């Protein structure tokens, strides 16, 4: 009952989708490794079933099919960061509406099986001032297998909207080099 065919799991450092359950091994379609964004490598991983006794087992899809994801975006201190938050909040709320509604239903079902405290699953933008910029952390729910696609779609829309706003600038690290004049080398 820890996992079944079709579940996305991580046991120790092995991450993948369960494609077969055998007596001695669980067969995974590997995710991660050199490929970012929860996409398959194409490699088949044979996971000894005994490893579930000595390693934590993370099941991404047991009893529900969503997870929380975040995008971080720095904006300059000279930007209208309140406007940036409002723009981002609107985009994320619109784009993740269906996933949020589904997650609400799945959490209600989870609360019948497990003890869960009340959780706010509405998309949120958290603001953190840093030494260099205002960091915006965008948090939202997404179906497990749609994380990379959703992050890409959100990032593109957010960038397009913020680039169209003249009073919002995305920050980047820059260096200012200051030279101090040395002693004069004139002749006497």
N, C-alpha and C positions, 0 to 999 in steps of 0.2 A: 503493500500500500504506500510505499514511500514515493514511487513514481511508476508510470506506465508508458507504453508506446505512445509517442506524440508529445510527451512532456519535454520541456526545456529544463535541463538540470545542469548543476555544477557540483562535482564531487572532487574535493581537493582543488587542483588546478585545471582539471578537465571540464570543459564547458561544451555542451552540445544538445542536439535534439535526439531523444531516444527513438531509435528506429527498429530495435529488436531487443527482446528479453530472452536470454538463454539461461541454462542451468548454472553455468560458471561465469558467463560474461554478459554484460549489457553493451549493446552496440550503439554508438553515438555517431551522428553526423556532426563533426567538429565545428565549433564556432570560435571566432576570435583568432588566437595565435598571431599570425602576421596580418590578418584582415581585421580592420576596425569596424565598429558599428553593428555588432551582433549579426554578422553575415557569415555564411558557411565558407570553410576553406576548401571543401570538397574531399577532405580526408576523412576516412572512417577510423574511429577510435574504439578499441575493445577495452572496456573497463571491467576489471575483475570484480565480481559481485561482493567479494569480501572487503573491498575498499570502502563500502558504505558503512562498515562497522568501525572503521578507524579514522574516518574523515567526516567533516560536516557535509551534509547533503543540502544543497540549495535547489528547491524546485520552484521555478519561475511561473509555472502554470497549474500548480495543485490548488484546486478549489476556486481559482479565479484566473483571469487572463489579462491582467493589467499590471503595470508598475509605474512608479513615479520617475520622471526624468527631469533633467534641468539643462538649461542653456544659460551660459554666463556671457554678459556683454558689457564692456566698459564704455562709459560715456565721459566726456570731459567735464570738468567742474564748471566751465563756462556755458555748458549746454543747459537747456530747459529739461532737466531730468524728470520733472513731474509730467511733462508732456510725453516724454519717452515712455515712462511707466504706463500712462494711459493708453498710448498707441499699442504697446506690446500687450497689455492686458486685454484690449479689445480683440486683437488678432488671435491670441492664444485661446481666449474664451470661445470665439467663433469656430476656430479650426478643431478644437478638442471637445466640442459640445457633445457629440455622439459618444465618444469614449468616456467622458465624465458621467453621462447618464448611465451607461452600462456599468461603470465602476461602482456607482451608487447602488445599483441593484445587486451586484456581486458582493459588496461589503455587507449589505443587509442580510444576504444569505450566509456569509461568513460569521456574522454575529449570532446566528442561531447555532452554529457549530463550535465556535471559539469565543473566548472572552476578548472583546476588542473595545477599546475606549472610542468615543466619538472622534472621527477624523474629518477634517475639512479637506475635501478633494477638489474643490474649485481651483482653477488655475490662479497662481499668485505670482507677484513680482516683489522680491525682497531687495531692499536697497542697502548697500554697505559702502560707506566712504572708505577709501584707501589713501595712501600717500600720493598716488598719482592720478586717480580718477574715481568716479562713482561707479561701483560695480553693481550691475543689475542681474540678479539671479532669478530666472524664470522657471517656475516649477509647475508641472502639469502631469496628468495621467495619460497613459498611452497603452494600447494593446501591445503585449509583449513582442510579438513578431513584426510590429510596425514602427518600432522605435527609431530606426535610422531614417526611414522615409518621412515620418512625422517631423523629426528634428530638422531634416533638410527643408521640408516645406515651410515650417515655421521660421527657420533662419532666413530663408530667401524672402519671405513676405516681410519679416521684421526689418531686414536690411533695406529692402526697397522703400518701405514706408519711412524709415528714419533718414535715409539719404535724401528723400524728398522734402524733409523738414529742415528749413534753413537754420533753425535755432537748436538743432540737436547734432552733435558731432560725436562719432564713434572715436574712442580714444585709442592711441597706440603709444608704445614706449618710444620716447625720443631722448636723445642725449644732447646737451648743450656743452660745447667745448669752449672753455674760456682760457685765453692765453694771457700770461703775465709778462709784460715787457721785461727783457733782461737788461743787464747793465749796458750802458752806451759803449759802443766800440769805436767811437770817434778818435782822431789823432790829436796830439797836443803839440 
